[in-house]
Amino acid sequence: MDVALTLGIVAVGGHILASVIYNWRIFQGDLMPKSATWALWFILTALNMLTYREMTHDPAKWMPTLACAAATGVTFGLCLYWKRLKWPEPWEWFVLFMGVLAGCIWLLFRHATGANLIIVGATTLAFWPLYQGVWENPSVEKPLPWCIWTIVYGLMIAVIALRWRGWNPEQVLELVYPIAGIIMHPIVVILIFRKSRVLAPAQ
């Protein structure tokens, strides 16, 4: 039994489950995501999938990135369908520029690792408007999908550990993306609960 591949498949299922929950709550009107933010994440996750696949050449590692790109694409499409529209902020234009730069590096120089590191940096910056929105109004997000996504990135780190080939630069750099994910996603959960507790006495 290939444990790493099994965990990779479970991570794919986690991405799908979190996306279904998230999109269902959009449909119910419980969530108010920004289409501009999800447009950025769709572009970045698609580029991440292409570069991470070239970096790793291992389906157990890159299959979750495919599920992530597909899921963000669906959420962005639903935001457009339900007219959750808002023009990107200047910060988001900068993040988009970073994504385009990463795409150019990958296409022109076929340097998947360099492009992927830029994409991870851009994705980290793309979280900032989300953090601000949740800080100002915790009701714009719900914690469950973000908890599931956090677990998914933990599974991705476990897959890399199981496939570990030694302390070489390529192997170490494979960890950058899932480590960034396992840091950024729980921050959303922390902000939801922290602000909820702060606001509760005043409600």
Beta strands, then each sheet from edge to edge (+ up, - down):
end
